[in-house]
Amino acid sequence: MKILAVCQSGLGSSFMVQMNVQQVLKDENVKEDIEVDHSDVGSATADSADYFFVESTLKDALGSIPKDKIISLSSLIDLDETKKHVNDVLDRENVKHD
């Protein structure tokens, strides 16, 4: 599985979300190989990841990506919100976690 953090320019905030997702996966003791990367909104395509974590104001910019693959974050710095969404994805994909 691959998770892509997406922001306007693909630099700062998407990298921060990528690191937060990776921290949650570590904290949840996920053993399955899950690739996490970051990208700018213009480069994100439906086949570039299984799930796309994006700030809520940018979700409409991902028009070509199926809505069920988009995880909308109301706060990019709220680790609890990120953890909730990551755990939802893990549950949806039947990935074992703590």
Biopython code that builds the backbone (N, CA, C, O; Angstrom):
import numpy as np
from Bio.PDB.StructureBuilder import StructureBuilder

atoms = [
    (1, "MET", "N", (0.846, -1.176, 0.000)),
    (1, "MET", "CA", (0.000, 0.000, 0.000)),
    (1, "MET", "C", (0.893, 1.242, 0.000)),
    (1, "MET", "O", (1.993, 1.240, 0.553)),
    (2, "LYS", "N", (0.388, 2.295, -0.635)),
    (2, "LYS", "CA", (1.120, 3.559, -0.667)),
    (2, "LYS", "C", (0.201, 4.698, -0.241)),
    (2, "LYS", "O", (-0.950, 4.786, -0.667)),
    (3, "ILE", "N", (0.739, 5.563, 0.610)),
    (3, "ILE", "CA", (0.048, 6.773, 1.063)),
    (3, "ILE", "C", (0.851, 7.956, 0.561)),
    (3, "ILE", "O", (2.072, 8.004, 0.708)),
    (4, "LEU", "N", (0.146, 8.917, -0.035)),
    (4, "LEU", "CA", (0.785, 10.113, -0.559)),
    (4, "LEU", "C", (0.222, 11.335, 0.159)),
    (4, "LEU", "O", (-0.989, 11.557, 0.170)),
    (5, "ALA", "N", (1.107, 12.120, 0.754)),
    (5, "ALA", "CA", (0.722, 13.395, 1.365)),
    (5, "ALA", "C", (0.849, 14.458, 0.279)),
    (5, "ALA", "O", (1.876, 14.549, -0.393)),
    (6, "VAL", "N", (-0.201, 15.261, 0.111)),
    (6, "VAL", "CA", (-0.247, 16.210, -0.993)),
    (6, "VAL", "C", (-0.471, 17.624, -0.467)),
    (6, "VAL", "O", (-1.302, 17.849, 0.413)),
    (7, "CYS", "N", (0.288, 18.575, -1.024)),
    (7, "CYS", "CA", (0.062, 19.991, -0.735)),
    (7, "CYS", "C", (0.245, 20.786, -2.022)),
    (7, "CYS", "O", (0.543, 20.221, -3.075)),
    (8, "GLN", "N", (0.069, 22.076, -1.932)),
    (8, "GLN", "CA", (0.122, 22.940, -3.116)),
    (8, "GLN", "C", (1.449, 22.813, -3.862)),
    (8, "GLN", "O", (1.457, 22.621, -5.078)),
    (9, "SER", "N", (2.558, 22.917, -3.154)),
    (9, "SER", "CA", (3.859, 22.910, -3.825)),
    (9, "SER", "C", (4.640, 21.609, -3.656)),
    (9, "SER", "O", (5.665, 21.417, -4.310)),
    (10, "GLY", "N", (4.171, 20.720, -2.791)),
    (10, "GLY", "CA", (4.853, 19.442, -2.594)),
    (10, "GLY", "C", (6.105, 19.527, -1.755)),
    (10, "GLY", "O", (6.960, 18.643, -1.817)),
    (11, "LEU", "N", (6.220, 20.575, -0.974)),
    (11, "LEU", "CA", (7.437, 20.758, -0.176)),
    (11, "LEU", "C", (7.159, 20.678, 1.317)),
    (11, "LEU", "O", (7.235, 19.594, 1.895)),
    (12, "GLY", "N", (6.843, 21.781, 1.945)),
    (12, "GLY", "CA", (6.768, 21.863, 3.401)),
    (12, "GLY", "C", (5.660, 21.084, 4.056)),
    (12, "GLY", "O", (5.922, 20.134, 4.793)),
    (13, "SER", "N", (4.433, 21.466, 3.803)),
    (13, "SER", "CA", (3.338, 20.859, 4.566)),
    (13, "SER", "C", (3.113, 19.397, 4.195)),
    (13, "SER", "O", (2.765, 18.596, 5.063)),
    (14, "SER", "N", (3.302, 19.032, 2.943)),
    (14, "SER", "CA", (3.124, 17.621, 2.582)),
    (14, "SER", "C", (4.226, 16.768, 3.210)),
    (14, "SER", "O", (3.974, 15.629, 3.603)),
    (15, "PHE", "N", (5.429, 17.299, 3.309)),
    (15, "PHE", "CA", (6.514, 16.568, 3.958)),
    (15, "PHE", "C", (6.225, 16.386, 5.445)),
    (15, "PHE", "O", (6.516, 15.335, 6.016)),
    (16, "MET", "N", (5.653, 17.412, 6.069)),
    (16, "MET", "CA", (5.279, 17.322, 7.480)),
    (16, "MET", "C", (4.217, 16.239, 7.685)),
    (16, "MET", "O", (4.310, 15.440, 8.616)),
    (17, "VAL", "N", (3.211, 16.220, 6.811)),
    (17, "VAL", "CA", (2.165, 15.188, 6.907)),
    (17, "VAL", "C", (2.779, 13.807, 6.681)),
    (17, "VAL", "O", (2.425, 12.853, 7.373)),
    (18, "GLN", "N", (3.689, 13.693, 5.723)),
    (18, "GLN", "CA", (4.369, 12.417, 5.479)),
    (18, "GLN", "C", (5.057, 11.927, 6.753)),
    (18, "GLN", "O", (4.919, 10.764, 7.131)),
    (19, "MET", "N", (5.795, 12.815, 7.408)),
    (19, "MET", "CA", (6.491, 12.433, 8.643)),
    (19, "MET", "C", (5.497, 12.048, 9.733)),
    (19, "MET", "O", (5.747, 11.108, 10.487)),
    (20, "ASN", "N", (4.371, 12.760, 9.828)),
    (20, "ASN", "CA", (3.362, 12.421, 10.837)),
    (20, "ASN", "C", (2.751, 11.047, 10.562)),
    (20, "ASN", "O", (2.556, 10.261, 11.489)),
    (21, "VAL", "N", (2.447, 10.753, 9.300)),
    (21, "VAL", "CA", (1.895, 9.438, 8.950)),
    (21, "VAL", "C", (2.903, 8.350, 9.291)),
    (21, "VAL", "O", (2.538, 7.319, 9.855)),
    (22, "GLN", "N", (4.162, 8.574, 8.954)),
    (22, "GLN", "CA", (5.192, 7.590, 9.272)),
    (22, "GLN", "C", (5.318, 7.385, 10.780)),
    (22, "GLN", "O", (5.526, 6.260, 11.234)),
    (23, "GLN", "N", (5.196, 8.449, 11.554)),
    (23, "GLN", "CA", (5.263, 8.332, 13.013)),
    (23, "GLN", "C", (4.089, 7.526, 13.547)),
    (23, "GLN", "O", (4.259, 6.686, 14.431)),
    (24, "VAL", "N", (2.898, 7.779, 13.012)),
    (24, "VAL", "CA", (1.716, 7.027, 13.440)),
    (24, "VAL", "C", (1.904, 5.543, 13.116)),
    (24, "VAL", "O", (1.609, 4.691, 13.955)),
    (25, "LEU", "N", (2.383, 5.225, 11.929)),
    (25, "LEU", "CA", (2.603, 3.824, 11.559)),
    (25, "LEU", "C", (3.594, 3.162, 12.514)),
    (25, "LEU", "O", (3.419, 2.006, 12.901)),
    (26, "LYS", "N", (4.626, 3.898, 12.885)),
    (26, "LYS", "CA", (5.606, 3.372, 13.848)),
    (26, "LYS", "C", (4.967, 3.189, 15.216)),
    (26, "LYS", "O", (5.134, 2.143, 15.844)),
    (27, "ASP", "N", (4.234, 4.203, 15.686)),
    (27, "ASP", "CA", (3.582, 4.135, 16.993)),
    (27, "ASP", "C", (2.556, 3.011, 17.066)),
    (27, "ASP", "O", (2.342, 2.424, 18.126)),
    (28, "GLU", "N", (1.922, 2.717, 15.933)),
    (28, "GLU", "CA", (0.895, 1.670, 15.875)),
    (28, "GLU", "C", (1.490, 0.284, 15.617)),
    (28, "GLU", "O", (0.758, -0.692, 15.457)),
    (29, "ASN", "N", (2.827, 0.207, 15.578)),
    (29, "ASN", "CA", (3.538, -1.067, 15.365)),
    (29, "ASN", "C", (3.101, -1.788, 14.097)),
    (29, "ASN", "O", (2.922, -3.006, 14.096)),
    (30, "VAL", "N", (2.931, -1.034, 13.028)),
    (30, "VAL", "CA", (2.539, -1.632, 11.746)),
    (30, "VAL", "C", (3.756, -2.333, 11.158)),
    (30, "VAL", "O", (4.802, -1.719, 10.950)),
    (31, "LYS", "N", (3.608, -3.612, 10.895)),
    (31, "LYS", "CA", (4.707, -4.415, 10.356)),
    (31, "LYS", "C", (4.639, -4.499, 8.831)),
    (31, "LYS", "O", (5.652, -4.738, 8.174)),
    (32, "GLU", "N", (3.462, -4.306, 8.280)),
    (32, "GLU", "CA", (3.286, -4.372, 6.832)),
    (32, "GLU", "C", (4.061, -3.230, 6.168)),
    (32, "GLU", "O", (4.159, -2.131, 6.714)),
    (33, "ASP", "N", (4.604, -3.507, 4.993)),
    (33, "ASP", "CA", (5.366, -2.498, 4.260)),
    (33, "ASP", "C", (4.405, -1.492, 3.628)),
    (33, "ASP", "O", (3.708, -1.808, 2.664)),
    (34, "ILE", "N", (4.377, -0.293, 4.174)),
    (34, "ILE", "CA", (3.534, 0.777, 3.654)),
    (34, "ILE", "C", (4.443, 1.925, 3.253)),
    (34, "ILE", "O", (5.159, 2.489, 4.081)),
    (35, "GLU", "N", (4.404, 2.262, 1.976)),
    (35, "GLU", "CA", (5.219, 3.350, 1.461)),
    (35, "GLU", "C", (4.491, 4.667, 1.708)),
    (35, "GLU", "O", (3.292, 4.781, 1.454)),
    (36, "VAL", "N", (5.223, 5.654, 2.203)),
    (36, "VAL", "CA", (4.663, 6.985, 2.444)),
    (36, "VAL", "C", (5.569, 7.999, 1.746)),
    (36, "VAL", "O", (6.786, 7.993, 1.931)),
    (37, "ASP", "N", (4.962, 8.859, 0.953)),
    (37, "ASP", "CA", (5.721, 9.862, 0.214)),
    (37, "ASP", "C", (4.922, 11.156, 0.189)),
    (37, "ASP", "O", (3.811, 11.205, 0.718)),
    (38, "HIS", "N", (5.473, 12.206, -0.419)),
    (38, "HIS", "CA", (4.756, 13.471, -0.540)),
    (38, "HIS", "C", (4.893, 14.005, -1.959)),
    (38, "HIS", "O", (5.816, 13.648, -2.691)),
    (39, "SER", "N", (3.938, 14.883, -2.333)),
    (39, "SER", "CA", (3.878, 15.369, -3.701)),
    (39, "SER", "C", (3.134, 16.692, -3.760)),
    (39, "SER", "O", (2.420, 17.066, -2.830)),
    (40, "ASP", "N", (3.317, 17.391, -4.874)),
    (40, "ASP", "CA", (2.496, 18.576, -5.108)),
    (40, "ASP", "C", (1.171, 18.141, -5.738)),
    (40, "ASP", "O", (1.072, 17.059, -6.316)),
    (41, "VAL", "N", (0.176, 18.984, -5.619)),
    (41, "VAL", "CA", (-1.169, 18.647, -6.061)),
    (41, "VAL", "C", (-1.227, 18.371, -7.566)),
    (41, "VAL", "O", (-2.001, 17.520, -8.004)),
    (42, "GLY", "N", (-0.433, 19.069, -8.349)),
    (42, "GLY", "CA", (-0.449, 18.893, -9.801)),
    (42, "GLY", "C", (0.132, 17.578, -10.266)),
    (42, "GLY", "O", (-0.203, 17.112, -11.355)),
    (43, "SER", "N", (0.987, 16.971, -9.478)),
    (43, "SER", "CA", (1.629, 15.708, -9.849)),
    (43, "SER", "C", (0.874, 14.481, -9.352)),
    (43, "SER", "O", (1.176, 13.363, -9.770)),
    (44, "ALA", "N", (-0.089, 14.667, -8.480)),
    (44, "ALA", "CA", (-0.825, 13.532, -7.906)),
    (44, "ALA", "C", (-1.827, 12.998, -8.915)),
    (44, "ALA", "O", (-2.701, 13.727, -9.384)),
    (45, "THR", "N", (-1.695, 11.726, -9.242)),
    (45, "THR", "CA", (-2.636, 11.058, -10.140)),
    (45, "THR", "C", (-3.250, 9.866, -9.417)),
    (45, "THR", "O", (-2.701, 9.385, -8.425)),
    (46, "ALA", "N", (-4.363, 9.401, -9.904)),
    (46, "ALA", "CA", (-5.103, 8.327, -9.232)),
    (46, "ALA", "C", (-4.262, 7.072, -9.039)),
    (46, "ALA", "O", (-4.467, 6.339, -8.072)),
    (47, "ASP", "N", (-3.327, 6.815, -9.933)),
    (47, "ASP", "CA", (-2.516, 5.606, -9.814)),
    (47, "ASP", "C", (-1.200, 5.820, -9.060)),
    (47, "ASP", "O", (-0.388, 4.899, -8.967)),
    (48, "SER", "N", (-0.983, 7.018, -8.524)),
    (48, "SER", "CA", (0.276, 7.262, -7.812)),
    (48, "SER", "C", (0.243, 6.820, -6.348)),
    (48, "SER", "O", (1.286, 6.774, -5.696)),
    (49, "ALA", "N", (-0.945, 6.494, -5.824)),
    (49, "ALA", "CA", (-1.033, 6.017, -4.433)),
    (49, "ALA", "C", (-2.394, 5.365, -4.213)),
    (49, "ALA", "O", (-3.307, 5.478, -5.031)),
    (50, "ASP", "N", (-2.494, 4.683, -3.085)),
    (50, "ASP", "CA", (-3.776, 4.094, -2.689)),
    (50, "ASP", "C", (-4.613, 5.088, -1.907)),
    (50, "ASP", "O", (-5.841, 5.075, -1.992)),
    (51, "TYR", "N", (-3.946, 5.957, -1.137)),
    (51, "TYR", "CA", (-4.635, 6.974, -0.343)),
    (51, "TYR", "C", (-3.855, 8.274, -0.410)),
    (51, "TYR", "O", (-2.625, 8.280, -0.452)),
    (52, "PHE", "N", (-4.597, 9.380, -0.418)),
    (52, "PHE", "CA", (-4.024, 10.709, -0.543)),
    (52, "PHE", "C", (-4.452, 11.547, 0.655)),
    (52, "PHE", "O", (-5.637, 11.833, 0.828)),
    (53, "PHE", "N", (-3.491, 11.939, 1.479)),
    (53, "PHE", "CA", (-3.755, 12.803, 2.629)),
    (53, "PHE", "C", (-3.543, 14.241, 2.180)),
    (53, "PHE", "O", (-2.456, 14.602, 1.730)),
    (54, "VAL", "N", (-4.588, 15.064, 2.304)),
    (54, "VAL", "CA", (-4.531, 16.430, 1.788)),
    (54, "VAL", "C", (-5.272, 17.373, 2.731)),
    (54, "VAL", "O", (-6.256, 16.985, 3.361)),
    (55, "GLU", "N", (-4.798, 18.607, 2.822)),
    (55, "GLU", "CA", (-5.486, 19.622, 3.612)),
    (55, "GLU", "C", (-6.854, 19.874, 2.988)),
    (55, "GLU", "O", (-6.977, 19.902, 1.764)),
    (56, "SER", "N", (-7.864, 20.054, 3.798)),
    (56, "SER", "CA", (-9.254, 20.082, 3.335)),
    (56, "SER", "C", (-9.533, 21.114, 2.242)),
    (56, "SER", "O", (-10.391, 20.877, 1.392)),
    (57, "THR", "N", (-8.838, 22.244, 2.240)),
    (57, "THR", "CA", (-9.099, 23.260, 1.215)),
    (57, "THR", "C", (-8.558, 22.864, -0.158)),
    (57, "THR", "O", (-8.917, 23.475, -1.165)),
    (58, "LEU", "N", (-7.700, 21.848, -0.205)),
    (58, "LEU", "CA", (-7.134, 21.400, -1.485)),
    (58, "LEU", "C", (-7.801, 20.149, -2.048)),
    (58, "LEU", "O", (-7.458, 19.720, -3.149)),
    (59, "LYS", "N", (-8.735, 19.558, -1.328)),
    (59, "LYS", "CA", (-9.285, 18.283, -1.785)),
    (59, "LYS", "C", (-9.971, 18.394, -3.139)),
    (59, "LYS", "O", (-9.946, 17.437, -3.913)),
    (60, "ASP", "N", (-10.580, 19.527, -3.446)),
    (60, "ASP", "CA", (-11.229, 19.691, -4.741)),
    (60, "ASP", "C", (-10.225, 19.783, -5.887)),
    (60, "ASP", "O", (-10.579, 19.542, -7.041)),
    (61, "ALA", "N", (-8.978, 20.129, -5.577)),
    (61, "ALA", "CA", (-7.933, 20.193, -6.600)),
    (61, "ALA", "C", (-7.503, 18.801, -7.058)),
    (61, "ALA", "O", (-6.793, 18.661, -8.054)),
    (62, "LEU", "N", (-7.935, 17.780, -6.331)),
    (62, "LEU", "CA", (-7.627, 16.393, -6.687)),
    (62, "LEU", "C", (-8.804, 15.763, -7.431)),
    (62, "LEU", "O", (-9.183, 14.624, -7.156)),
    (63, "GLY", "N", (-9.367, 16.499, -8.357)),
    (63, "GLY", "CA", (-10.584, 16.084, -9.047)),
    (63, "GLY", "C", (-10.514, 14.758, -9.770)),
    (63, "GLY", "O", (-11.530, 14.073, -9.893)),
    (64, "SER", "N", (-9.332, 14.373, -10.256)),
    (64, "SER", "CA", (-9.216, 13.122, -11.006)),
    (64, "SER", "C", (-9.048, 11.900, -10.107)),
    (64, "SER", "O", (-9.020, 10.766, -10.585)),
    (65, "ILE", "N", (-8.939, 12.136, -8.825)),
    (65, "ILE", "CA", (-8.720, 11.036, -7.877)),
    (65, "ILE", "C", (-10.050, 10.653, -7.233)),
    (65, "ILE", "O", (-10.783, 11.526, -6.769)),
    (66, "PRO", "N", (-10.372, 9.353, -7.198)),
    (66, "PRO", "CA", (-11.630, 8.923, -6.582)),
    (66, "PRO", "C", (-11.758, 9.430, -5.142)),
    (66, "PRO", "O", (-10.802, 9.379, -4.368)),
    (67, "LYS", "N", (-12.935, 9.912, -4.800)),
    (67, "LYS", "CA", (-13.179, 10.512, -3.478)),
    (67, "LYS", "C", (-12.862, 9.566, -2.330)),
    (67, "LYS", "O", (-12.434, 10.010, -1.264)),
    (68, "ASP", "N", (-13.068, 8.251, -2.535)),
    (68, "ASP", "CA", (-12.817, 7.302, -1.449)),
    (68, "ASP", "C", (-11.322, 7.104, -1.182)),
    (68, "ASP", "O", (-10.954, 6.470, -0.192)),
    (69, "LYS", "N", (-10.460, 7.637, -2.050)),
    (69, "LYS", "CA", (-9.016, 7.561, -1.840)),
    (69, "LYS", "C", (-8.466, 8.813, -1.154)),
    (69, "LYS", "O", (-7.317, 8.830, -0.714)),
    (70, "ILE", "N", (-9.289, 9.858, -1.066)),
    (70, "ILE", "CA", (-8.836, 11.133, -0.509)),
    (70, "ILE", "C", (-9.151, 11.213, 0.981)),
    (70, "ILE", "O", (-10.296, 11.035, 1.397)),
    (71, "ILE", "N", (-8.132, 11.481, 1.767)),
    (71, "ILE", "CA", (-8.285, 11.678, 3.203)),
    (71, "ILE", "C", (-8.079, 13.167, 3.469)),
    (71, "ILE", "O", (-6.970, 13.685, 3.343)),
    (72, "SER", "N", (-9.144, 13.831, 3.830)),
    (72, "SER", "CA", (-9.132, 15.280, 4.034)),
    (72, "SER", "C", (-8.777, 15.602, 5.483)),
    (72, "SER", "O", (-9.415, 15.115, 6.416)),
    (73, "LEU", "N", (-7.745, 16.432, 5.652)),
    (73, "LEU", "CA", (-7.286, 16.833, 6.984)),
    (73, "LEU", "C", (-7.699, 18.278, 7.256)),
    (73, "LEU", "O", (-7.405, 19.168, 6.459)),
    (74, "SER", "N", (-8.367, 18.509, 8.362)),
    (74, "SER", "CA", (-8.739, 19.879, 8.710)),
    (74, "SER", "C", (-7.555, 20.615, 9.351)),
    (74, "SER", "O", (-7.507, 21.845, 9.342)),
    (75, "SER", "N", (-6.604, 19.858, 9.906)),
    (75, "SER", "CA", (-5.398, 20.456, 10.475)),
    (75, "SER", "C", (-4.198, 19.587, 10.108)),
    (75, "SER", "O", (-4.182, 18.388, 10.388)),
    (76, "LEU", "N", (-3.211, 20.189, 9.492)),
    (76, "LEU", "CA", (-2.020, 19.436, 9.092)),
    (76, "LEU", "C", (-1.094, 19.138, 10.260)),
    (76, "LEU", "O", (-0.239, 18.258, 10.162)),
    (77, "ILE", "N", (-1.252, 19.856, 11.358)),
    (77, "ILE", "CA", (-0.349, 19.671, 12.499)),
    (77, "ILE", "C", (-0.968, 18.876, 13.645)),
    (77, "ILE", "O", (-0.304, 18.610, 14.647)),
    (78, "ASP", "N", (-2.231, 18.499, 13.501)),
    (78, "ASP", "CA", (-2.926, 17.758, 14.552)),
    (78, "ASP", "C", (-2.612, 16.267, 14.415)),
    (78, "ASP", "O", (-3.217, 15.568, 13.603)),
    (79, "LEU", "N", (-1.667, 15.793, 15.214)),
    (79, "LEU", "CA", (-1.255, 14.394, 15.131)),
    (79, "LEU", "C", (-2.388, 13.444, 15.500)),
    (79, "LEU", "O", (-2.460, 12.335, 14.970)),
    (80, "ASP", "N", (-3.272, 13.862, 16.401)),
    (80, "ASP", "CA", (-4.408, 13.015, 16.767)),
    (80, "ASP", "C", (-5.348, 12.809, 15.579)),
    (80, "ASP", "O", (-5.849, 11.704, 15.367)),
    (81, "GLU", "N", (-5.588, 13.867, 14.808)),
    (81, "GLU", "CA", (-6.432, 13.733, 13.619)),
    (81, "GLU", "C", (-5.769, 12.816, 12.585)),
    (81, "GLU", "O", (-6.421, 11.957, 11.992)),
    (82, "THR", "N", (-4.472, 13.012, 12.383)),
    (82, "THR", "CA", (-3.744, 12.152, 11.445)),
    (82, "THR", "C", (-3.816, 10.702, 11.890)),
    (82, "THR", "O", (-4.038, 9.808, 11.074)),
    (83, "LYS", "N", (-3.628, 10.468, 13.182)),
    (83, "LYS", "CA", (-3.685, 9.100, 13.719)),
    (83, "LYS", "C", (-5.055, 8.479, 13.476)),
    (83, "LYS", "O", (-5.139, 7.315, 13.086)),
    (84, "LYS", "N", (-6.112, 9.222, 13.694)),
    (84, "LYS", "CA", (-7.464, 8.705, 13.466)),
    (84, "LYS", "C", (-7.632, 8.277, 12.013)),
    (84, "LYS", "O", (-8.145, 7.193, 11.734)),
    (85, "HIS", "N", (-7.199, 9.130, 11.090)),
    (85, "HIS", "CA", (-7.349, 8.814, 9.662)),
    (85, "HIS", "C", (-6.458, 7.646, 9.237)),
    (85, "HIS", "O", (-6.883, 6.796, 8.454)),
    (86, "VAL", "N", (-5.235, 7.599, 9.745)),
    (86, "VAL", "CA", (-4.347, 6.481, 9.419)),
    (86, "VAL", "C", (-4.956, 5.180, 9.938)),
    (86, "VAL", "O", (-4.971, 4.178, 9.222)),
    (87, "ASN", "N", (-5.456, 5.183, 11.165)),
    (87, "ASN", "CA", (-6.064, 3.977, 11.715)),
    (87, "ASN", "C", (-7.311, 3.566, 10.935)),
    (87, "ASN", "O", (-7.570, 2.375, 10.767)),
    (88, "ASP", "N", (-8.086, 4.546, 10.458)),
    (88, "ASP", "CA", (-9.242, 4.227, 9.607)),
    (88, "ASP", "C", (-8.796, 3.522, 8.329)),
    (88, "ASP", "O", (-9.414, 2.546, 7.903)),
    (89, "VAL", "N", (-7.726, 4.017, 7.722)),
    (89, "VAL", "CA", (-7.189, 3.393, 6.505)),
    (89, "VAL", "C", (-6.689, 1.989, 6.819)),
    (89, "VAL", "O", (-6.965, 1.054, 6.067)),
    (90, "LEU", "N", (-5.964, 1.830, 7.909)),
    (90, "LEU", "CA", (-5.453, 0.512, 8.290)),
    (90, "LEU", "C", (-6.596, -0.470, 8.510)),
    (90, "LEU", "O", (-6.526, -1.620, 8.075)),
    (91, "ASP", "N", (-7.643, -0.018, 9.183)),
    (91, "ASP", "CA", (-8.805, -0.886, 9.404)),
    (91, "ASP", "C", (-9.478, -1.254, 8.085)),
    (91, "ASP", "O", (-9.850, -2.409, 7.875)),
    (92, "ARG", "N", (-9.632, -0.279, 7.206)),
    (92, "ARG", "CA", (-10.269, -0.504, 5.902)),
    (92, "ARG", "C", (-9.494, -1.539, 5.084)),
    (92, "ARG", "O", (-10.080, -2.336, 4.351)),
    (93, "GLU", "N", (-8.175, -1.510, 5.223)),
    (93, "GLU", "CA", (-7.303, -2.404, 4.462)),
    (93, "GLU", "C", (-6.925, -3.679, 5.227)),
    (93, "GLU", "O", (-6.109, -4.473, 4.761)),
    (94, "ASN", "N", (-7.529, -3.864, 6.406)),
    (94, "ASN", "CA", (-7.250, -5.029, 7.250)),
    (94, "ASN", "C", (-5.776, -5.191, 7.589)),
    (94, "ASN", "O", (-5.232, -6.295, 7.557)),
    (95, "VAL", "N", (-5.139, -4.067, 7.914)),
    (95, "VAL", "CA", (-3.734, -4.075, 8.320)),
    (95, "VAL", "C", (-3.686, -4.083, 9.839)),
    (95, "VAL", "O", (-4.293, -3.239, 10.498)),
    (96, "LYS", "N", (-2.957, -5.044, 10.384)),
    (96, "LYS", "CA", (-2.860, -5.191, 11.832)),
    (96, "LYS", "C", (-2.090, -4.020, 12.430)),
    (96, "LYS", "O", (-1.041, -3.620, 11.924)),
    (97, "HIS", "N", (-2.637, -3.480, 13.521)),
    (97, "HIS", "CA", (-1.983, -2.376, 14.248)),
    (97, "HIS", "C", (-2.464, -2.389, 15.681)),
    (97, "HIS", "O", (-3.453, -3.043, 16.013)),
    (98, "ASP", "N", (-1.742, -1.645, 16.545)),
    (98, "ASP", "CA", (-2.097, -1.594, 17.971)),
    (98, "ASP", "C", (-3.251, -0.641, 18.207)),
    (98, "ASP", "O", (-3.687, -0.469, 19.345)),
]
sb = StructureBuilder()
sb.init_structure("model")
sb.init_model(0)
sb.init_chain("A")
sb.init_seg("    ")
for serial, (resi, resn, name, xyz) in enumerate(atoms, 1):
    if name == "N":
        sb.init_residue(resn, " ", resi, " ")
    sb.init_atom(name, np.array(xyz, "f"), 0.0, 1.0, " ", f" {name:<3s}", serial, name[0])
structure = sb.get_structure()
